[in-house]
Amino acid sequence: GKRLLLVLAAGMLFLSYLGLEQYFWGFQESRQYLLDQEAKGIPVSGVLKARAFDDRVFATFTSCNSLAGYMLLLTPMLWRWGGRCEPVKLSRVLFVALGGGAALAVLLLTKSRAAYLAIALTVGIAAVLWPMRRRWKIALIALMAATVLAGAFYIHRYGRGFESMEARADYLRSSALLLAEHPFAGCG
């Protein structure tokens, strides 16, 4: 059990490194390679080109949202392992501060709207459940609400918009209607 958790935490740290490397150097190398291929007359797929010119970090995953979900699930293990390794002070700095900072940076560089919302909701739920002074709870909940509103405004005004989220909500609604109409046998 403990070794598995340590391997997962180390893997997440390695993924953080790969994500940062991709953002700062990998994207530029890939873009240059594709441009060189086109200059030589070799056709490049539009989908590949669009992916190469998108700055959303995905490291070794096929999608930035998958990487964001993985980071959200495994980042808390850094906190757990931060105080378990010797020397304790050094391991806390390495695991929690540096590792957590790198993981958070990669998480933000995925630009996953669902991951941002999950972080805000986690902070809000922690504010309600964690034992702390009432004014700190109110401040954290207000900060979470302000962050969600500011994020929604930014996404609507300057980001990619909410079209994909609207489509997903429509798929969910359609699926619920089909399930209600054909609960046992399904259809299609």
C-alpha angles and dihedrals in degrees: 000000000000094000092050091053091048091050091049091050091048090048090052090051089051090049089051089055091048092048093051091045090051093050098046101036114357099065092051092049092049093048092049091049092052092047090050090051091052091047088056090053095254109140116239122204115250090226092053091047093049090050093048092051094048112095096209108123117231103160108190094343123096093233135033090227091058091051090048091052091049091049091049091052098045105035093082089062088068088063090050094049094040093084099032102069127075128278089036098203093050094044091051090052093047100041103033107028103031099026094041091046092051091046092049091048091052091045090054092045090058086067088211109167092199091054091051090050091047091053092050092048091047090054090048094049091045089052090055098042104033115088107247140125116298095241091054090052092050091046093050093047091048090048090050092049092047091048092051091048093046090047092050090050092049093048091048096045106033108006137068094290129229100283095112091047091050090050091051091050089050091051090050092049092048091048091051091051092049091048091051092050096045108022099162111025100028121205140252 
